Amino acid sequence: ANNYIGADLPPTNSPYFRLQTVMVSYNFNFPFMETIKMNTLQLSITGYNLLTFTPYEFGDPESTASSAPTYPLNRTVTASLKIGF
């Protein structure tokens, strides 16, 4: 069977600007930490696929799909708390 059908779509120029990964972390130093023998208190927030600016209208501009629209990438935000004694 011939599963390779040529596409007659022209190549698409899809310039884009993407803010892919951002991580912000802060170490706290409260007076009560020494009292309870805590030496680390850190809050971190990480974001993935936060912004994409593009004139491309079919989802992800990095996609290799020919004529089928693709879903945009999922935006993920994660928060973490690190406590050390």
Backbone as JSON, one array per atom type, in Angstrom:
{
  "sequence": "ANNYIGADLPPTNSPYFRLQTVMVSYNFNFPFMETIKMNTLQLSITGYNLLTFTPYEFGDPESTASSAPTYPLNRTVTASLKIGF",
  "N": [[0.84, -1.18, 0.0], [0.44, 2.25, -0.7], [1.35, 4.66, 1.34], [2.22, 7.21, 1.24], [1.37, 10.22, 0.42], [1.67, 12.98, -1.58], [1.76, 16.4, -0.58], [0.12, 19.36, -1.58], [0.4, 21.75, -0.41], [1.85, 24.95, 0.19], [5.08, 25.7, 1.67], [5.06, 27.0, 4.98], [5.78, 30.07, 6.49], [6.49, 30.61, 9.73], [7.18, 32.64, 11.96], [8.05, 33.1, 15.4], [7.88, 34.01, 18.88], [8.76, 32.74, 21.95], [8.23, 32.3, 25.39], [9.62, 30.05, 27.12], [10.6, 28.65, 29.54], [10.55, 29.61, 32.91], [11.96, 30.26, 36.04], [11.61, 31.12, 39.37], [13.0, 31.75, 42.47], [13.1, 32.01, 46.01], [14.84, 32.53, 49.0], [13.92, 32.41, 52.33], [14.47, 34.14, 55.43], [13.57, 34.1, 58.36], [13.16, 35.29, 61.75], [12.11, 33.32, 63.54], [13.04, 30.95, 62.54], [15.59, 30.21, 63.43], [15.07, 29.69, 66.09], [13.53, 27.33, 66.05], [15.33, 25.64, 64.98], [15.47, 25.53, 62.18], [17.04, 25.56, 59.08], [16.69, 26.08, 56.39], [14.4, 27.6, 54.23], [12.68, 27.76, 51.48], [11.01, 29.05, 48.67], [9.84, 28.2, 45.52], [8.86, 28.93, 42.2], [7.91, 27.7, 39.12], [7.46, 28.06, 35.65], [6.23, 26.79, 32.58], [6.07, 27.06, 29.06], [4.8, 29.63, 28.92], [4.19, 31.97, 27.37], [3.46, 32.6, 23.94], [4.09, 34.27, 21.04], [2.89, 34.65, 17.89], [2.07, 34.79, 14.39], [1.08, 32.51, 13.35], [-1.65, 30.38, 13.0], [-2.45, 27.81, 13.67], [-2.1, 26.36, 16.2], [0.77, 25.01, 17.67], [3.74, 26.55, 16.63], [6.1, 25.14, 16.2], [5.4, 22.67, 15.37], [5.36, 19.85, 13.19], [3.31, 19.07, 11.6], [1.47, 18.86, 8.6], [-1.07, 19.88, 7.15], [-2.91, 19.62, 9.1], [-4.38, 21.09, 11.91], [-2.74, 21.61, 15.05], [-2.81, 20.97, 18.59], [-2.27, 23.61, 20.93], [0.65, 24.0, 23.04], [0.64, 22.82, 26.41], [0.23, 24.99, 29.18], [2.08, 25.21, 32.09], [2.31, 25.66, 35.55], [4.24, 25.47, 38.42], [4.61, 25.18, 41.9], [6.87, 25.06, 44.63], [7.98, 24.14, 47.89], [10.69, 24.24, 50.0], [11.95, 22.89, 52.87], [14.28, 22.78, 55.42], [15.98, 21.2, 58.16]],
  "CA": [[0.0, 0.0, 0.0], [1.18, 3.5, -0.77], [0.91, 5.55, 2.41], [2.9, 8.5, 1.1], [0.67, 11.06, -0.53], [2.29, 14.3, -1.61], [0.9, 17.53, -0.22], [0.29, 20.48, -2.49], [0.42, 22.98, 0.39], [3.16, 25.61, 0.17], [5.71, 25.82, 2.99], [4.55, 28.13, 5.75], [6.72, 30.78, 7.32], [5.82, 30.85, 11.0], [8.06, 33.19, 12.99], [7.4, 33.14, 16.71], [8.66, 34.29, 20.08], [8.18, 31.92, 23.0], [8.81, 32.29, 26.72], [9.48, 28.62, 27.36], [10.78, 28.24, 30.93], [10.93, 30.64, 33.87], [12.0, 29.77, 37.41], [11.88, 32.15, 40.36], [13.17, 31.1, 43.76], [13.45, 32.96, 47.06], [15.19, 31.95, 50.3], [13.44, 33.22, 53.44], [15.28, 34.11, 56.63], [12.74, 34.65, 59.43], [13.76, 35.11, 63.09], [11.66, 32.1, 64.21], [13.7, 29.77, 61.97], [16.71, 29.83, 64.3], [14.48, 29.18, 67.32], [13.1, 25.93, 65.87], [16.47, 24.94, 64.33], [15.24, 25.41, 60.74], [18.11, 26.28, 58.38], [16.31, 26.37, 55.01], [12.99, 27.8, 53.86], [12.78, 28.27, 50.11], [9.82, 28.96, 47.83], [10.17, 28.25, 44.09], [7.76, 28.87, 41.24], [8.42, 27.42, 37.79], [6.45, 28.09, 34.61], [6.61, 26.25, 31.27], [5.22, 27.47, 27.94], [3.96, 30.71, 29.44], [3.75, 32.88, 26.31], [3.9, 32.4, 22.56], [3.61, 35.29, 20.12], [3.09, 34.19, 16.52], [0.92, 34.94, 13.5], [0.66, 31.15, 12.97], [-2.96, 30.2, 13.62], [-2.8, 26.4, 13.86], [-1.5, 25.74, 17.38], [2.19, 25.13, 17.96], [4.51, 26.85, 15.42], [7.19, 24.17, 16.03], [4.82, 21.41, 14.94], [5.7, 19.45, 11.82], [2.11, 18.62, 10.9], [1.33, 19.58, 7.33], [-2.28, 20.68, 7.02], [-3.8, 19.4, 10.25], [-4.07, 21.94, 13.06], [-2.3, 20.9, 16.25], [-3.18, 21.63, 19.83], [-1.17, 24.39, 21.5], [1.32, 23.36, 24.17], [0.03, 23.1, 27.72], [0.9, 25.91, 30.09], [2.21, 24.57, 33.39], [2.92, 26.44, 36.63], [4.49, 24.59, 39.56], [5.16, 25.83, 43.08], [7.46, 24.1, 45.56], [8.46, 24.67, 49.16], [11.78, 23.41, 50.51], [12.19, 23.15, 54.29], [15.4, 21.97, 55.94], [16.32, 21.34, 59.57]],
  "C": [[0.88, 1.24, 0.0], [0.61, 4.47, 0.27], [1.54, 6.94, 2.31], [2.21, 9.3, 0.0], [1.28, 12.44, -0.45], [1.29, 15.38, -1.26], [1.16, 18.67, -1.19], [0.22, 21.81, -1.73], [1.8, 23.63, 0.31], [3.76, 25.63, 1.57], [5.22, 27.09, 3.68], [5.66, 28.75, 6.57], [6.01, 31.13, 8.62], [6.81, 31.36, 12.04], [7.32, 33.24, 14.32], [8.4, 33.54, 17.77], [7.99, 33.54, 21.21], [8.96, 32.11, 24.3], [8.59, 30.87, 27.24], [9.54, 28.25, 28.84], [11.22, 29.42, 31.78], [10.9, 30.01, 35.25], [12.4, 30.91, 38.32], [11.93, 31.46, 41.72], [13.6, 32.15, 44.78], [13.72, 32.2, 48.36], [14.75, 32.9, 51.41], [14.39, 33.08, 54.63], [14.5, 34.82, 57.74], [13.41, 34.42, 60.78], [13.34, 33.79, 63.77], [12.39, 30.85, 63.71], [14.85, 29.3, 62.86], [16.19, 29.21, 65.6], [14.09, 27.71, 67.19], [14.13, 25.1, 65.09], [16.22, 24.65, 62.85], [16.34, 26.19, 60.03], [17.76, 26.63, 56.94], [14.8, 26.53, 54.89], [13.01, 28.5, 52.51], [11.47, 28.02, 49.37], [10.25, 29.12, 46.38], [8.9, 28.16, 43.26], [8.37, 28.71, 39.85], [7.25, 27.43, 36.8], [7.01, 27.59, 33.3], [5.59, 26.68, 30.23], [4.25, 28.58, 28.34], [3.39, 31.61, 28.35], [4.27, 32.43, 24.96], [3.26, 33.47, 21.7], [3.93, 34.83, 18.71], [1.87, 34.52, 15.67], [0.37, 33.58, 13.04], [-0.63, 30.81, 13.71], [-3.34, 28.75, 13.89], [-2.05, 25.77, 15.02], [-0.03, 26.04, 17.53], [2.99, 25.43, 16.69], [5.69, 25.9, 15.19], [6.69, 22.83, 15.52], [5.21, 21.12, 13.49], [4.5, 18.93, 11.05], [1.9, 19.46, 9.65], [0.09, 20.45, 7.29], [-3.2, 20.56, 8.21], [-3.42, 20.35, 11.38], [-3.66, 21.09, 14.26], [-2.76, 21.67, 17.48], [-2.0, 22.47, 20.32], [-0.56, 23.64, 22.7], [0.63, 23.74, 25.47], [0.88, 24.06, 28.51], [0.91, 25.27, 31.47], [2.89, 25.52, 34.37], [3.02, 25.54, 37.84], [5.09, 25.4, 40.7], [5.73, 24.76, 43.99], [7.99, 24.84, 46.78], [9.5, 23.72, 49.71], [12.05, 23.84, 51.95], [13.29, 22.22, 54.77], [15.68, 22.27, 57.39], [17.73, 20.9, 59.81]]
}
